[in-house]
Amino acid sequence: MDLKDKKELTVDQMAMVEAISANIALTQKAVLTSTEAAAYLGITVSYLYKLTHRQQIPHSKPLGKMCYFDRLELEAWLMSNRVATIDELQERAQAYCAHTRTISNKKGGVR
């Protein structure tokens, strides 16, 4: 490896360190700007504005113009539409069937 390769590797490493530092900073802040929130969510700023316009994402506009986002609310929003696993669905189905059998037995239904 020659000197030029070592220099480029160092530049790449520095870029990675800067990116990691920026991500750590975002996880430490309680309130995020639009740019920070978009980076935190991994979406574009324009898509974030679309979500705010449709009132699909929690945000605040203290002076009516700038949008701010609570990081914890964003995390809750990200996890809000959880999809159940197959095992969870099977457990629900078994519980429902057991409950339905108990109710039909109490009403004198067919066994």
Phi, psi and omega in degrees: 000125181272177184299322181298316179298319179296321181294317179294322178297319178296320178296317177297318179295319179296320178296320179294319178297319178296319179295317179295318179298319179296319179294320178296319179298321179295325181283348180267337183278143178274322182243131183244147172282175180299315180297316179293319180296318179298316179295319180298319181278343181078032179235170178280158178296323180295322177292323176299317177296325177297318179295322179290321179298321179279358183057043179260352182228139181292131179204167179232146176229082186299325180247010177088355181238294183290135177263139175232152185229132174280123184301319180292324176294323177296319178296318178296320179296318179300325184263010189285335184246062184291138178257127182289149176281166178300319179299316179296320179294320178295320177298317178298317180297316179296317179296319179296315180296318179296319180293318180295319178297319180296317181294316181293329177290323179292329181274001181080026181283180181287140180264000000 
